[in-house]
């Protein structure tokens, strides 16, 4: 496997390290299962196939000053800064620019033509009894990184990290000095890394120590993931209130809406280092592009938010393989289509996500609306420049794979809708 770069840091929830992934009970529903079949995700390696845990870094090894190009560990601020909506906290250099949100974030500093940042991602993965050994195997990143167990703040967490040991193993202009994972109190996996410009690698020894000293300041914040209990809940988004029973291992990651769309974004956690399910569904008057990645491999009739739909099933080979499904209703609820898009790591996980999506109901709407057939097929979304839909604030296609730039993982810019509707 090729070493990480600033552009290949993998999106949380996917198989985090391709080399670690090999080859590559659902909620009750009256909807029959999809007739696609297909295997479940490959189970993690057995304990006897795993290496021993990574070597623990002693406190004495982290003593003293460390320099990495123009950046010095003695400058690390005493105050902690939150990441991932205060899921974790870290000390970093003064003047750091924070970017990101609840799923990914970073604090970045630029100086004398060099860039360095510490970042974190919500992995949506659970650590099992062999987490430390699985993380040690993943942290080699093909051999160019040394697996180490770095103590976090007050030794309350341990980050199993791959620390760069060969400059030639690092590719790209922005490279990972250290990248690893640790567990919170509920054994949810958090992903943390220190990246820097390639130009600072002239002092590799100093950069290795600097990165470990940053990881040594990482601690847990007060927030924890709120997974489902199968109890009925309601979520109000803009003008719509949705009712559903969130299954165990599922979490409502985000809810967004304005006057003409209301969207829910769900995630299901896997077992480190693989397994992912991403589901987005919405009422939307201008759906835009909701297609899931990959080639279409079939269709399945169903119902979504009270409207009849055809699920279009897709698959992208990978690795990791992405099993997708998406739908845009032809009928309308008032002026809204029912829309959904999902991606999963296996056909079985995709089927579970479809069943859950069909179990979500619209409990209330704050304005008079009626359900009835649209005139013909779903309305064609208004097109903006370069063929993108001008009616979407964010495209729902968010493949959990290596293609999304880690260093560019801050909030996406909102597109503007011009004319009488004003700004989105």
Phi, psi and omega per residue, in radians:
X1 nan 2.451 3.114
X2 -1.272 2.607 -3.138
X3 -1.201 2.803 -3.115
X4 -1.271 2.635 2.943
X5 -2.257 3.067 3.085
X6 -1.093 -0.371 -3.122
X7 -1.708 -0.054 -3.080
X8 -2.106 0.254 3.057
X9 -1.162 2.172 -2.929
X10 -1.360 2.532 3.136
X11 -1.201 2.420 -3.111
X12 -1.042 2.535 3.074
X13 1.729 -0.371 3.082
X14 -1.514 -3.125 2.973
X15 -1.152 1.905 -2.924
X16 -1.155 -0.601 -3.117
X17 -2.319 2.021 -3.040
X18 -1.011 -0.665 -3.112
X19 -1.149 -0.397 -3.116
X20 -1.572 -0.049 -3.009
X21 -1.789 -0.077 -3.124
X22 1.276 -2.675 -3.092
X23 -1.347 -0.330 -3.085
X24 0.777 nan nan
X25 nan 1.973 -3.117
X26 -1.057 2.704 3.115
X27 -1.166 2.628 -3.127
X28 -1.122 2.437 -3.130
X29 -2.737 2.544 3.065
X30 -1.403 -0.159 -3.130
X31 -1.352 2.255 3.111
X32 -1.139 2.634 -3.130
X33 -1.133 2.709 3.091
X34 -1.085 2.540 -3.088
X35 -1.617 0.652 -3.083
X36 -1.710 -0.387 -3.090
X37 1.109 -2.685 3.120
X38 1.822 2.644 -3.066
X39 -1.326 2.764 2.961
X40 -1.337 2.995 3.126
X41 -1.070 2.551 3.131
X42 -1.103 2.274 -3.130
X43 -1.167 2.695 3.112
X44 -1.067 2.822 3.140
X45 -1.096 2.605 3.058
X46 -1.206 2.767 -3.070
X47 -0.992 -0.661 -3.093
X48 -1.207 -0.234 3.125
X49 -1.610 -0.043 -3.030
X50 -1.745 2.635 3.057
X51 -1.292 2.952 3.038
X52 -1.168 2.888 3.098
X53 -1.051 2.733 3.137
X54 -1.132 2.661 3.117
X55 -1.113 2.336 3.135
X56 -1.359 2.323 3.097
X57 -1.448 2.164 3.132
X58 -1.342 2.679 3.138
X59 -1.016 -0.629 -3.125
X60 -1.097 -0.502 3.140
X61 -1.238 -0.316 -3.105
X62 -1.744 0.106 -3.109
X63 -1.373 2.770 3.055
X64 1.525 3.046 -3.129
X65 -1.434 2.527 3.069
X66 -2.304 2.353 3.110
X67 -2.075 2.460 3.087
X68 -2.362 1.654 -3.001
X69 1.089 -2.284 -3.125
X70 -1.455 0.080 -3.059
X71 -1.807 2.349 -3.074
X72 -2.210 2.415 -3.094
X73 -1.145 -0.458 3.113
X74 -1.120 -0.258 3.128
X75 -1.529 -0.122 -3.111
X76 -0.988 2.253 -3.075
X77 -1.198 2.625 3.093
X78 -1.264 -0.551 -3.137
X79 -1.373 2.430 3.099
X80 -1.463 2.612 3.094
X81 -2.041 2.404 -3.108
X82 -1.435 2.622 2.991
X83 -2.339 2.730 3.119
X84 0.962 0.851 3.111
X85 1.004 0.693 3.086
X86 1.250 0.481 2.973
X87 -1.253 -0.573 3.072
X88 -2.510 2.839 3.129
X89 -2.313 2.645 -3.083
X90 -2.642 2.606 3.002
X91 -1.652 2.422 -3.110
X92 -2.555 -3.068 -3.067
X93 -1.212 2.656 3.109
X94 -1.163 2.654 3.105
X95 1.393 0.201 -3.106
X96 -1.195 2.381 3.094
X97 -1.649 2.074 -3.122
X98 -1.551 2.504 3.094
X99 -2.577 2.657 3.075
X100 2.051 -2.930 -3.068
X101 -2.663 -2.416 -3.027
X102 -1.367 -0.365 -3.102
X103 -1.764 -0.539 3.110
X104 -2.697 2.641 3.138
X105 -2.883 2.860 3.138
X106 -2.681 2.786 3.013
X107 -2.163 2.107 -2.946
X108 -2.141 2.459 3.082
X109 -2.259 2.370 3.070
X110 -2.069 2.384 -3.100
X111 -2.761 2.293 3.054
X112 0.906 0.722 3.094
X113 1.378 0.054 3.138
X114 -2.003 2.679 3.137
X115 -2.180 2.461 3.027
X116 -2.486 2.498 3.084
X117 -2.651 2.689 2.974
X118 -1.937 2.366 -3.100
X119 -2.423 2.853 -3.133
X120 -2.532 2.705 3.075
X121 -2.392 2.555 2.965
X122 -1.393 2.020 -3.027
X123 -1.385 -0.403 -3.016
X124 0.928 0.788 3.108
X125 -2.359 2.657 3.090
X126 -1.912 2.420 3.078
X127 -1.554 2.165 3.122
X128 -1.515 -2.927 -3.080
X129 -1.130 -0.361 -3.124
X130 -1.850 0.412 -3.076
X131 -0.970 -0.824 -3.078
X132 -1.031 -0.671 3.141
X133 -1.317 -0.666 3.091
X134 -1.127 -0.718 3.131
X135 -1.157 -0.650 3.107
X136 -1.090 -0.675 3.103
X137 -1.188 -0.741 -3.123
X138 -1.155 -0.577 -2.985
X139 -1.296 -0.076 3.057
X140 -1.308 -0.450 -3.125
X141 0.836 0.793 3.082
X142 1.512 0.031 3.055
X143 2.050 -0.248 -3.088
X144 -1.539 -0.020 -3.111
X145 -2.197 2.532 3.139
X146 -1.706 2.108 3.109
X147 -1.242 2.214 3.122
X148 -2.389 2.563 3.045
X149 -1.745 1.778 -3.045
X150 -1.682 2.173 3.112
X151 -1.212 2.401 3.064
X152 -1.494 -2.820 -3.093
X153 -1.020 2.222 3.119
X154 0.961 0.391 3.117
X155 1.007 0.437 3.132
X156 -1.461 -0.348 3.000
X157 -2.292 2.768 3.070
X158 -2.196 2.146 3.121
X159 -1.655 2.038 3.040
X160 -1.518 1.852 -2.948
X161 -2.191 2.576 2.909
X162 -1.568 2.144 -3.122
X163 -1.914 2.246 -3.057
X164 -0.989 2.275 3.107
X165 -2.175 -0.200 3.131
X166 -2.340 1.973 -3.136
X167 -0.936 -0.580 -3.112
X168 -1.197 -0.294 3.123
X169 -1.332 -0.293 -3.104
X170 -1.670 2.222 -3.131
X171 -1.993 2.693 3.076
X172 1.615 3.069 -3.108
X173 -1.439 -0.486 3.092
X174 -2.102 2.096 -2.970
X175 -2.145 2.749 3.123
X176 -1.455 2.121 2.985
X177 -1.415 -0.625 3.089
X178 -2.725 2.463 -3.113
X179 -2.587 2.186 -3.109
X180 -2.747 -2.958 -3.024
X181 -2.447 2.652 3.027
X182 -2.582 2.946 -3.050
X183 -1.867 2.518 2.983
X184 -1.588 -2.989 -3.067
X185 -1.146 -0.325 3.118
X186 -1.810 0.226 -3.126
X187 1.130 0.404 2.933
X188 -1.361 2.463 -3.064
X189 -1.566 2.269 2.997
X190 -1.967 2.440 -3.031
X191 -1.886 2.197 -3.086
X192 -2.380 2.537 -3.080
X193 -2.678 2.709 3.021
X194 -2.097 2.132 3.140
X195 -2.032 2.687 3.100
X196 -2.671 2.844 3.078
X197 -1.107 2.555 -3.125
X198 -1.036 -0.542 -3.076
X199 -1.059 -0.359 -3.106
X200 -1.451 -0.111 -3.050
X201 -1.259 -0.051 3.070
X202 -1.008 -0.564 3.073
X203 -1.914 1.266 -3.060
X204 -1.104 -0.707 -3.130
X205 -1.051 -0.787 3.125
X206 -1.136 -0.673 -3.139
X207 -1.195 -0.661 3.079
X208 -1.038 -0.816 -3.122
X209 -1.186 -0.706 3.122
X210 -1.015 -0.820 -3.117
X211 -1.091 -0.708 3.125
X212 -1.173 -0.621 3.119
X213 -1.185 -0.583 3.047
X214 -1.160 -0.815 3.115
X215 -1.061 -0.546 -3.141
X216 -1.134 -0.268 3.119
X217 -1.674 -0.066 -3.061
X218 -1.269 2.295 3.079
X219 -2.470 2.898 -3.135
X220 -1.393 2.489 2.986
X221 -1.583 -3.053 -3.081
X222 -1.402 -0.246 -3.052
X223 -1.466 2.588 3.065
X224 -2.400 2.785 3.118
X225 -1.246 2.438 -3.141
X226 -1.866 1.628 -3.124
X227 -1.463 2.852 -3.073
X228 -1.227 2.705 3.083
X229 -2.121 0.130 -3.081
X230 1.282 0.045 3.043
X231 -1.354 2.631 -3.139
X232 -1.285 2.289 3.130
X233 -2.291 2.785 3.049
X234 -2.184 2.435 3.115
X235 -2.239 2.116 3.110
X236 -1.632 2.229 3.119
X237 -2.289 1.957 -3.106
X238 0.947 -2.088 -3.060
X239 -1.568 -0.070 -3.038
X240 -2.016 2.481 3.006
X241 -2.015 2.105 -3.108
X242 -1.746 2.500 3.096
X243 -2.093 2.357 -3.117
X244 -2.858 2.886 3.012
X245 -1.974 1.921 -3.063
X246 -1.399 2.082 -3.098
X247 -1.230 2.808 3.023
X248 -0.998 2.568 -3.108
X249 1.285 0.030 3.044
X250 -1.841 2.605 3.138
X251 -2.467 2.497 2.983
X252 -1.401 1.869 -3.058
X253 -1.422 -0.540 -3.039
X254 -2.878 2.603 3.021
X255 -2.417 2.232 -3.091
X256 -2.424 2.611 3.067
X257 -3.089 2.750 2.970
X258 -2.376 -2.566 -3.007
X259 -1.287 -0.305 -3.075
X260 -2.283 0.271 2.921
X261 -2.773 2.641 3.082
X262 -2.429 2.087 -2.951
X263 -2.252 2.447 3.023
X264 -2.009 2.459 -3.123
X265 -2.212 1.984 -3.106
X266 -1.929 2.660 3.013
X267 -2.333 2.582 2.997
X268 -2.049 2.309 -3.109
X269 -1.457 2.549 3.039
X270 -1.777 -2.802 3.089
X271 -2.006 2.200 -3.081
X272 -0.896 2.348 0.127
X273 -1.816 0.405 -3.062
X274 -2.488 3.014 3.128
X275 1.743 2.204 3.113
X276 -2.775 2.593 2.964
X277 -2.529 2.254 3.123
X278 -2.184 2.194 -3.127
X279 -2.301 2.260 2.994
X280 -2.222 2.338 3.079
X281 -2.460 2.728 -3.006
X282 -2.844 2.814 2.751
X283 -1.713 2.226 -2.993
X284 -2.609 2.220 3.141
X285 -1.416 -0.334 3.109
X286 -2.367 1.413 -2.936
X287 -1.072 -0.608 -3.066
X288 1.194 -2.539 -3.047
X289 -1.710 1.897 3.102
X290 -1.942 0.192 -3.066
X291 -1.119 2.426 3.031
X292 -1.462 2.757 -3.044
X293 -1.253 2.701 3.045
X294 1.763 3.077 -3.130
X295 -1.465 2.538 3.132
X296 -1.226 2.383 -3.137
X297 -2.193 0.233 3.091
X298 2.655 3.030 3.106
X299 -2.336 2.755 -3.130
X300 -2.575 2.208 3.098
X301 -1.253 2.611 3.115
X302 -2.936 -2.975 3.082
X303 -2.318 2.449 -3.112
X304 -2.383 2.107 3.117
X305 0.922 0.661 3.076
X306 1.524 0.015 -3.102
X307 -2.060 2.533 3.087
X308 -1.244 2.478 -3.118
X309 -2.490 2.923 2.913
X310 -2.045 1.983 3.024
X311 -1.242 2.259 3.029
X312 -1.785 2.030 -3.046
X313 -1.623 2.322 -3.095
X314 -2.251 2.857 3.061
X315 -2.607 2.323 3.037
X316 -2.041 2.206 -2.938
X317 -1.062 -0.720 -3.103
X318 1.459 -2.627 0.175
X319 -1.421 2.685 -0.171
X320 -1.329 2.614 3.089
X321 -1.144 2.502 3.117
X322 -2.096 2.055 3.092
X323 -1.746 2.071 -3.024
X324 -2.120 2.930 3.013
X325 -2.746 2.570 3.108
X326 -2.660 2.779 -3.124
X327 -2.745 2.509 2.983
X328 -2.322 2.071 -3.067
X329 -1.197 2.524 3.002
X330 -1.370 -0.646 3.099
X331 -1.323 2.840 -3.098
X332 -2.077 2.592 2.890
X333 -1.812 1.703 -2.976
X334 1.170 -1.902 3.086
X335 -1.957 0.151 -3.060
X336 -1.823 2.502 2.866
X337 -1.548 2.656 2.908
X338 -1.577 2.208 -3.048
X339 -2.333 2.657 3.097
X340 -2.739 2.654 3.041
X341 -2.613 2.394 -3.126
X342 -2.540 2.704 3.035
X343 -2.414 2.521 -3.121
X344 -2.556 2.889 -3.107
X345 -1.522 -0.085 3.120
X346 -2.696 2.825 3.094
X347 -1.133 -0.630 3.129
X348 -1.129 -0.729 3.103
X349 -1.163 -0.623 3.072
X350 -1.086 -0.789 -3.141
X351 -1.063 -0.707 3.103
X352 -1.096 -0.725 3.141
X353 -1.140 -0.658 3.105
X354 -1.119 -0.772 3.130
X355 -1.084 -0.730 3.120
X356 -1.137 -0.762 3.137
X357 -1.005 -0.713 -3.109
X358 -1.287 -0.279 3.106
X359 -1.471 -0.241 3.139
X360 -1.320 2.329 -3.114
X361 -2.135 2.745 3.001
X362 -1.563 1.961 -3.102
X363 -1.395 -0.753 -3.093
X364 -2.641 2.645 2.988
X365 -2.188 2.387 -3.041
X366 -1.448 -0.019 3.087
X367 -2.389 2.673 -3.106
X368 -1.060 2.250 3.119
X369 -2.529 2.736 3.101
X370 -2.414 2.647 3.134
X371 -1.714 2.248 3.129
X372 -2.874 2.896 -3.100
X373 -1.212 2.476 3.013
X374 -1.390 2.864 3.099
X375 -1.410 1.648 -3.129
X376 1.523 -2.623 -3.084
X377 -1.336 3.083 3.115
X378 -0.990 2.467 -3.097
X379 -1.068 2.448 3.130
X380 -1.239 2.207 -3.133
X381 -1.123 2.515 3.071
X382 -1.090 2.425 -3.064
X383 -1.817 2.352 3.053
X384 -1.769 -2.803 -3.140
X385 -1.123 2.600 3.110
X386 1.057 0.353 3.050
X387 1.427 0.002 3.123
X388 -1.345 2.585 3.106
X389 -1.183 2.289 3.102
X390 -1.467 -0.020 -3.079
X391 -1.759 0.154 -3.128
X392 -2.110 2.358 3.052
X393 -1.349 -0.580 3.112
X394 -2.559 2.328 3.061
X395 -1.257 2.400 -3.047
X396 -1.358 -0.198 -3.061
X397 -1.269 1.895 -3.097
X398 -2.327 1.375 -3.067
X399 -1.183 2.202 3.102
X400 -1.405 1.326 -3.118
X401 -2.574 -2.994 -2.944
X402 -1.367 -0.031 -2.982
X403 -1.357 -0.345 -3.071
X404 -1.471 2.188 -3.073
X405 -1.124 2.192 3.094
X406 -1.148 -0.789 -3.060
X407 -1.201 -0.257 3.123
X408 -1.919 0.556 -2.981
X409 -1.596 0.274 3.098
X410 -1.271 -3.062 -3.112
X411 -1.046 2.366 3.121
X412 -1.305 2.553 -3.140
X413 -1.200 2.455 3.099
X414 -1.381 2.374 3.020
X415 -1.397 2.708 -3.136
X416 -1.836 2.460 3.011
X417 -1.858 2.047 -3.076
X418 -1.612 2.879 3.121
X419 1.824 -2.664 -3.023
X420 -1.237 -0.307 3.129
X421 -1.397 -0.374 3.139
X422 1.386 -2.655 -3.014
X423 -1.596 2.400 3.077
X424 -1.347 nan nan
